[in-house]
Structure formats: structure tokens, C-alpha cells
């Protein structure tokens, strides 16, 4: 065995190993530390080695990446909590109805639009959440988790509600025509269009992720000021890898980590494809995003490979497999999706003899069927469980999927996938057969909606899951708490006018100050300042009401001796946003 293959993962490229024996001694000693003294001690020693390296000018080249494998190995994967067989049947029905919704709409009104491929790639990501993690409001006073659904995946969410009985076939028939007689369904999530259903508007690229970060922060603000109970609510944001090119998507990442928002979970559907072509054909979007999020202080969980890959990773004692996984570009991975297994054998495994030997017992069909992690419920479940249990920082899950998964020749992994609106009879039959749906050829030709019946095992299972988690998702509830109008005397000094010239801004600040002092309405007012308080004469509010900080004030400000000093407090009322247009 050559020296460069001795590293267990063959991932870190630090040059050829000039003393294999010494390297083995170091690695063996490190493994013993982990086994005997634990991971925390091992981390401490690694940190001290890096520190000593900097001291002696022996530094590592920067990398924000970990190997191109799942963050959670199979050995640390928790047992799956659900019935995999029933859940697969439910997911297949939901897939069909989501697809049928778009196809039927465009058969009746050519050019109406809609998206099939986004939900096709993210169905497992939503299914695991719907069955095991997204908590509804319930009856015990819990307000429920807050889920920012990816806008283009709305047909799949409607399909879940149809199966539950919350939506009828007539409403699905009127997809993208919400003003139809009897009611229809909006193209994308928006509470103005469906006020009892959608909670958040998300389809404008970058809006959902940015709003989710500020929602998570505002929930903490309400808790720290004693205005809301600490209910442990989670904020989930679903988005696509192409959406991360929008500046707003990643624009507030450091705010989330700085505020230690462990109530926030991003799930990025990395299907490697946007409207016209690959997101990063000449690179690797998952590795790029990992660097951005880790650099910003987030907890990063990668879900790249399905369970089919576990035996191969375990059997590879050369490190060649992870090396090959890491060096292949996203454009090549997309090519593997549309080519037969023989192509995968030749182009992926065939580069190194060790890899061909590794898969010599696999047929071409088995190689082509090797799944990506975002389509494997067990891998997704493990990541979600780790995310909700993580403390101290926000979490992002980077899940690798296939755009248009299940569409076959009609668009699975192809550049035209995003804009696919129609399927012919042969493509519909392929879809039905692939997901083993009990639908006749006549129903296939019509792309008819399918419901197994209100008392079917599938519907009862789904309802039981949602009941256990506290009720339906999404669901919007409007609560109104009447507030008394401030007493008349508050306005007297402003209604009589001033005996000198004053600016509108100055008067506004005085009105705001009086309102903040009101015992009833004052605590409900949230002044949001974009780093311009002193410019507009608002610095008097600093000391009176405090500037919100999740950690209080850990330093003594330079103007502490002054009357109007810069006072931060954990129960501060002012949100000082700094120079940020989005914030």
C-alpha cells in the first residue's frame, strides 16, 4: 500500500507521508485517547496542538470543510421512530397528488405554471418533519413550531393537507386560482391569500431564510423581556441551494450565531440544480455552503449519502472512496443521475482499481440505485434529531437530493426539470409504477387525484402522527388582544403646539418617549433603530429603556460616566440593528 493511502479518509492532502510508521503511532495514540479519556479530551489536545503550531509558525492551510460524507456516521445513527412501510406509501401518495395538481392545472389552462420538481426532490425532507418533528399548537397552550416552507414546494404541502382531509379535491383542482368560486389554492405560501393556512410568505428568493433568522431572534427577545413564555419553539426554514445565491439568504448568518439562536434550523435542499443548469457545475455547492455556515458559527450537518452507501464506506480501508466522493464535481454528479449504472461504474468507480474491486459484486442496476442522503428517511431523521437537540448555536442541514426525483425521463436530474409542468401518459405511468400506486391506466391518463379513504391505514397513521405532534401544519391562528388608548393627557403638550421651531423628528421622539412610559401600551412598543439614534436625538432612550442584548452588557461602555450612556441589557426594549438594510 502506498504512503498516500494510509490516512483513514484519504481526504486531507498535506503531501506524501515520509514516515508511515510514525504516523501510525500518532494515530493509534489519538484513538486511545478517544477510547479511554473521551472526545472532549481529544478535542482539547487537538486544540493545543494547533495552538502550538501557530506558536512555532507551523500552520495548517485554511479549510472550512469536513470530508464529503455524512456528518453523522451510521454507527451513531439513532433508530428510526416510524413505520417505514406506511410512511413510504404516504409519501408516494403525496408525491402523486402534488404532481397531479400541477399537471391537471396546466392541462386545463396551458401556461398556468407551477412546480413539480422542487417537491419531488424534497419530499423526504418534509415527510420526516411532518411525521416526527414539526409540532403543532395542540390544546395545552403551546404555540407550535414555526415552519418557513420553500415556496416552490407548495403543491406537496397541499397534498399532505388533502390526505389529512383539511383540503378537498375541488380546492386542489383550483391550484393557482385562489379566487375561483368555492375557493382555490394560492401558487405560493402567503397569509394574505390563505389567512387560515399559511403563516409566512416565502417565495421571494431570500425572504424566507432572512425572516426566519429574525423570527428566531424576536422569539428570544420576547422571552428575555418577559412578554412570552419560553416554550422551546423551533423555527424551521426550508430553502434551495440555488436560493443561497440571493444575498439576503446568507446576509444575516452571523446575527444568528452571535445571538446563539439554537431555536433555528435551516434545511437546504441541495439538488445541485437551478432553473437553467447546475448551481455549481464546476464546484461543490455543499462544500461551499459548509464553509460559509461554519465560518459564521453555525452547527453544520451534512446528509449526502443514503444507507446504500454505508457498507461501501465501511468496507473501504484505502480511503479511495471518500477521496473520489470529494474530487467529483457537482456537474459530474448530475450526469450520473441521467446515465445508466454502467456509466457510474466506469466514470465514478473506474478511476481507481480499488473502487472497482469494492463494487465488483454490485450489478449496474444496483449502482444506479444508490441513493443520495436527502432521499433516505433514516439519514434525514438522524440529522433532524441532532438539530433539535443541539444547543448553543443555530443548525443548518445540507441535504443532497436529485431535482425531479421520481420523474424519470420526464425530468429527473435534467436541466429542464425546474420548468416541467406537463407529463405524457407514458411518463405518468412510469411515475405510478415507480412509487407502486394503486391507480388504473384510465386514472393515470387523467392524472386523477388519489385518496386511499378517510379510514385507510395511511390516513390514520398520518393523523395519529399529527395528533401526537399537536395538530396540523401549516396552520395560522390570529389572536387579538385589545389595548386601551393612552390617556388623553399624554397628547396635551403636542396638540397645543410649541413656542419655538422644532423638527418633525424631535416631536416624534418626544411622542415615542411618552408612549414608552405608558404603563399599559409602553411595554408592547419595540423601537427599532438602524444605528442613527444619536443623529435623531434618541440617545435619551438608551438609559431609560435599554438596548436589547441576549447576554446583557459584559463590558463598561466608554461613556458610562455620562447621563445618556450606551446601556445594553438582557431585558432592553430597543433593537439596535446597526447599518443593515435587511435588518
MARNU-218632 format. One line per field, with one value per residue (C-alpha): chain; y, x, z. Coordinates in steps of 0.05 Angstrom, whole numbers, plus 5000, padded with zeros to 4 digits. Layout:
<rs>
ch	A ...
y	Y ...
x	X ...
z	Z ...
</rs>
This chain:
<rs>
ch	A A A A A A A A A A A A A A A A A A A A A A A A A A A A A A A A A A A A A A A A A A A A A A A A A A A A A A A A A A A A A A A A A A A A A A A A A A A A A A A A A A A A A A A A A A A A A A A A A A A A A A A A A A A A A A A A A A A A A A A A A A A A A A A A A A A A A A A A A A A A A A A A A A A A A A A A A A A A A A A A A A A A A A A A A A A A A A A A A A A A A A A A A A A A A A A A A A A A A A A A A A A A A A A A A A A A A A A A A A A A A A A A A A A A A A A A A A A A A A A A A A A A A A A A A A A A A A A A A A A A A A A A A A A A A A A A A A A A A A A A A A A A A A A A A A A A A A A A A A A A A A A A A A A A A A A A A A A A A A A A A A A A A A A A A A A A A A A A A A A A A A A A A A A A A A A A A A A A A A A A A A A A A A A A A A A A A A A A A A A A A A A A A A A A A A A A A A A A A A A A A A A A A A A A A A A A A A A A A A A A A A A A A A A A A A A A A A A A A A A A A A A A A A A A A A A A A A A A A A A A A A A A A A A A A A A A A A A A A A A A A A A A A A A A A A A A A A A A A A A A A A A A A A A A A A A A A A A A A A A A A A A A A A A A A A A A A A A A A A A A A A A A A A A A A A A A A A A A A A A A A A A A A A A A A A A A A A A A A A A A A A A
y	5000 5068 5120 5168 5116 5106 5164 5133 5180 5200 5268 5316 5330 5350 5318 5248 5212 5206 5163 5117 5082 5147 5169 5104 5113 5183 5159 5099 5142 5191 5134 5110 5180 5179 5109 5119 5194 5213 5260 5324 5308 5291 5358 5394 5360 5377 5449 5452 5422 5475 5528 5503 5500 5574 5590 5554 5580 5511 5525 5487 5515 5542 5498 5506 5437 5368 5306 5298 5247 5248 5286 5231 5163 5100 5079 5139 5139 5133 5082 5107 5122 5109 5055 5058 5018 5061 5125 5106 5093 5161 5196 5162 5185 5255 5255 5234 5286 5342 5324 5314 5383 5417 5372 5378 5453 5460 5413 5458 5524 5519 5563 5567 5546 5511 5468 5392 5381 5421 5379 5316 5327 5349 5301 5261 5324 5345 5275 5263 5332 5322 5253 5265 5336 5394 5409 5439 5482 5428 5443 5454 5526 5510 5557 5506 5507 5558 5529 5571 5525 5533 5569 5524 5463 5485 5430 5378 5413 5419 5345 5329 5371 5336 5268 5293 5318 5392 5407 5378 5355 5417 5462 5421 5427 5503 5505 5575 5602 5621 5668 5612 5602 5556 5574 5552 5548 5602 5589 5600 5609 5675 5691 5746 5696 5638 5672 5608 5565 5596 5632 5664 5689 5655 5651 5716 5689 5701 5728 5664 5649 5722 5726 5660 5687 5750 5709 5665 5726 5762 5700 5704 5779 5767 5714 5756 5815 5770 5781 5708 5642 5602 5546 5516 5531 5515 5557 5514 5546 5505 5532 5510 5512 5558 5607 5617 5660 5713 5760 5763 5688 5688 5761 5752 5686 5719 5751 5681 5653 5716 5711 5636 5621 5546 5552 5560 5504 5514 5455 5468 5422 5413 5383 5417 5449 5515 5538 5536 5487 5466 5511 5498 5453 5466 5462 5432 5474 5433 5445 5518 5526 5487 5537 5596 5569 5540 5605 5642 5598 5551 5477 5442 5373 5343 5290 5268 5192 5144 5079 5041 5073 5053 4983 5012 5066 5015 4965 5017 5011 5051 5118 5119 5123 5187 5215 5202 5229 5293 5304 5293 5358 5373 5375 5304 5281 5307 5268 5204 5213 5210 5156 5080 5043 5021 5094 5104 5042 5067 5142 5143 5078 5064 5118 5075 4999 4996 5024 4976 4919 4949 4944 4881 4846 4901 4900 4962 4969 4969 5022 5067 5058 5082 5138 5208 5223 5272 5215 5168 5177 5146 5195 5255 5232 5227 5298 5328 5294 5321 5390 5396 5370 5416 5474 5538 5555 5552 5490 5481 5414 5407 5351 5324 5305 5297 5351 5320 5254 5202 5236 5191 5211 5268 5308 5272 5308 5344 5418 5426 5397 5462 5485 5418 5427 5371 5296 5250 5184 5142 5188 5186 5110 5108 5153 5109 5044 5072 5090 5029 5067 5031 5076 5050 5068 5108 5148 5157 5187 5239 5250 5239 5255 5194 5187 5119 5135 5170 5105 5076 5057 5113 5168 5142 5138 5209 5236 5199 5230 5300 5290 5266 5328 5376 5386 5407 5443 5494 5529 5603 5629 5703 5727 5797 5829 5897 5952 6015 6081 6120 6172 6239 6278 6245 6285 6353 6382 6363 6387 6458 6468 6496 6567 6554 6519 6444 6389 6335 6284 6317 6317 6244 6224 6261 6226 6158 6171 6187 6125 6081 6108 6089 6031 5992 6004 6022 5950 5929 5981 5958 6015 5991 6036 6030 6060 6130 6143 6198 6231 6240 6256 6188 6173 6190 6124 6084 6093 6095 6033 5997 5966 5892 5844 5769 5769 5836 5883 5847 5910 5980 6030 6088 6137 6104 6167 6207 6214 6185 6127 6067 6016 5945 5898 5829 5859 5920 5946 5978 5936 5969 5938 5974 5990 5935 5949 5880 5883
x	5000 5028 5041 4987 4933 4949 4905 4838 4796 4849 4818 4869 4923 4985 5036 5066 5076 5152 5146 5086 5105 5109 5042 5011 5038 5007 4940 4939 4955 4900 4849 4869 4856 4786 4772 4800 4791 4734 4721 4725 4797 4814 4786 4827 4891 4878 4866 4932 4969 4940 4958 5030 5034 5016 5067 5122 5098 5074 5004 4952 4922 4853 4793 4722 4706 4698 4702 4647 4609 4551 4566 4531 4562 4520 4549 4519 4453 4391 4337 4281 4218 4165 4135 4178 4129 4069 4108 4134 4062 4040 4098 4083 4010 4032 4082 4029 3977 4029 4048 3976 3957 4006 3994 3918 3921 3964 3921 3861 3898 3962 4016 3985 4051 4070 4129 4134 4208 4222 4176 4197 4268 4248 4190 4231 4255 4183 4156 4204 4186 4111 4113 4163 4186 4141 4100 4030 3995 3956 3909 3959 3977 4040 4043 4075 4138 4144 4159 4180 4163 4201 4153 4160 4145 4074 4039 4068 4044 3974 3977 3990 3931 3888 3906 3890 3822 3838 3832 3784 3794 3758 3809 3867 3832 3836 3911 3939 3868 3851 3795 3755 3684 3687 3759 3825 3898 3949 4011 4058 4054 4024 3979 3942 3918 3903 3897 3878 3931 3999 4037 4094 4106 4169 4172 4211 4282 4320 4259 4243 4312 4323 4255 4266 4331 4297 4236 4282 4316 4250 4224 4284 4273 4201 4225 4280 4233 4183 4129 4124 4138 4199 4163 4222 4192 4235 4238 4249 4268 4268 4305 4341 4416 4404 4368 4432 4460 4409 4448 4391 4393 4462 4463 4445 4482 4528 4469 4440 4505 4522 4454 4464 4397 4394 4319 4334 4343 4357 4344 4377 4353 4418 4392 4451 4406 4372 4328 4379 4431 4476 4483 4558 4575 4650 4649 4612 4555 4551 4624 4617 4557 4591 4648 4601 4559 4616 4654 4593 4590 4533 4527 4531 4501 4514 4466 4499 4496 4439 4443 4461 4530 4544 4571 4617 4644 4654 4690 4736 4801 4842 4807 4798 4721 4719 4774 4733 4670 4707 4741 4679 4645 4571 4564 4590 4544 4485 4509 4509 4435 4414 4463 4458 4495 4548 4567 4571 4616 4663 4665 4658 4686 4730 4781 4815 4825 4810 4740 4724 4744 4699 4636 4652 4593 4544 4502 4496 4424 4447 4499 4448 4400 4450 4411 4431 4422 4364 4320 4336 4287 4336 4391 4344 4314 4383 4400 4334 4341 4411 4389 4331 4376 4435 4447 4488 4483 4436 4439 4439 4425 4455 4416 4437 4379 4361 4319 4256 4267 4219 4203 4248 4258 4208 4259 4297 4363 4357 4368 4295 4269 4252 4204 4170 4094 4066 4076 4050 4014 4078 4113 4054 4052 4126 4114 4056 4096 4159 4121 4074 4009 3941 3918 3887 3911 3847 3861 3933 3911 3870 3925 3868 3878 3883 3858 3860 3799 3790 3795 3854 3918 3956 3908 3900 3976 3985 3930 3959 4028 3999 3956 4017 4055 3999 3957 3961 4019 4015 3960 3953 3916 3900 3898 3877 3890 3855 3897 3868 3883 3934 3902 3885 3934 3992 3976 3963 4033 4033 3963 3975 4037 4107 4131 4193 4213 4222 4235 4185 4237 4244 4169 4165 4219 4182 4117 4153 4184 4116 4085 4142 4129 4056 4045 3999 4019 4092 4119 4088 4126 4191 4236 4280 4340 4387 4448 4420 4393 4443 4432 4358 4364 4341 4400 4358 4322 4386 4388 4313 4294 4359 4385 4368 4426 4417 4477 4467 4527 4592 4636 4636 4619 4666 4610 4588 4601 4553 4479 4458 4508 4501 4465 4455 4411 4381 4312 4327 4270 4306 4330 4395 4404 4466 4477 4437 4383 4354 4352
z	5000 4981 5033 5008 5022 5095 5120 5141 5098 5048 5050 5079 5027 5066 5020 5018 5084 5094 5156 5155 5220 5260 5231 5253 5323 5328 5301 5347 5408 5388 5382 5451 5480 5450 5476 5546 5561 5514 5457 5498 5519 5447 5424 5477 5454 5381 5401 5439 5380 5334 5385 5390 5314 5309 5364 5324 5256 5234 5210 5171 5107 5120 5105 5126 5102 5131 5086 5034 5075 5124 5188 5228 5213 5211 5278 5313 5276 5321 5309 5264 5303 5250 5206 5144 5101 5117 5112 5043 5019 5047 5014 4947 4950 4968 4911 4861 4883 4884 4813 4791 4818 4771 4711 4715 4723 4661 4620 4633 4627 4586 4615 4684 4715 4779 4800 4803 4812 4876 4919 4882 4908 4978 4993 5044 5079 5091 5105 5163 5192 5184 5217 5273 5285 5264 5327 5321 5372 5407 5465 5521 5506 5465 5404 5357 5316 5261 5192 5133 5074 5009 4963 4901 4943 4960 4919 4965 5027 4997 4981 5054 5076 5023 5053 5123 5099 5110 5036 4985 4913 4888 4921 4891 4824 4831 4844 4828 4822 4893 4871 4839 4863 4923 4936 4907 4928 4921 4879 4937 5013 5033 5093 5055 5004 5052 5120 5159 5127 5110 5165 5125 5054 5028 4952 4941 4939 5004 5042 5078 5106 5127 5160 5196 5228 5253 5276 5318 5347 5361 5397 5443 5451 5474 5523 5552 5563 5598 5545 5524 5558 5538 5502 5466 5398 5337 5274 5212 5145 5081 5020 4958 4944 4884 4931 4971 4914 4935 4982 5033 5043 5076 5096 5170 5186 5237 5272 5284 5312 5352 5386 5397 5364 5376 5364 5289 5238 5164 5117 5049 4994 4954 4889 4855 4802 4789 4730 4674 4697 4755 4816 4816 4757 4766 4842 4901 4930 4994 5010 4993 5038 5094 5093 5095 5153 5194 5185 5211 5273 5254 5271 5203 5189 5121 5094 5029 5022 5033 5073 5009 5013 5086 5070 5017 5063 5118 5071 5041 5080 5029 5034 4959 4963 5004 4961 4899 4931 4947 4880 4835 4815 4820 4745 4742 4798 4757 4697 4738 4752 4679 4656 4668 4723 4673 4665 4741 4746 4692 4708 4784 4809 4749 4764 4816 4815 4889 4877 4820 4867 4920 4876 4837 4869 4850 4787 4743 4767 4840 4826 4792 4850 4903 4937 4959 5032 5025 4998 5057 5116 5166 5148 5149 5215 5247 5224 5248 5316 5323 5302 5352 5408 5392 5439 5434 5360 5300 5256 5181 5148 5078 5046 4978 4932 4859 4825 4799 4837 4810 4745 4704 4632 4642 4682 4737 4745 4679 4663 4641 4706 4743 4688 4678 4681 4639 4634 4579 4593 4589 4639 4685 4683 4699 4759 4783 4775 4808 4871 4868 4869 4860 4803 4738 4669 4659 4722 4701 4634 4673 4725 4774 4848 4892 4963 4998 5041 5108 5147 5109 5147 5112 5133 5204 5211 5186 5231 5291 5277 5272 5335 5373 5350 5368 5306 5233 5199 5168 5206 5221 5281 5290 5362 5381 5448 5453 5483 5515 5481 5523 5568 5537 5578 5541 5479 5510 5501 5428 5410 5435 5394 5412 5424 5382 5318 5327 5276 5260 5283 5351 5362 5340 5390 5446 5428 5426 5494 5525 5494 5520 5590 5588 5637 5591 5519 5532 5542 5475 5434 5401 5378 5321 5307 5247 5283 5278 5348 5365 5298 5313 5386 5412 5457 5518 5507 5517 5592 5604 5565 5549 5485 5478 5483 5494 5541 5575 5579 5592 5587 5615 5559 5547 5563 5627 5667 5623 5636 5569 5564 5518 5561 5537 5578 5571 5581 5539 5497 5438 5380 5355 5287 5263 5190 5156 5105 5111 5187
</rs>
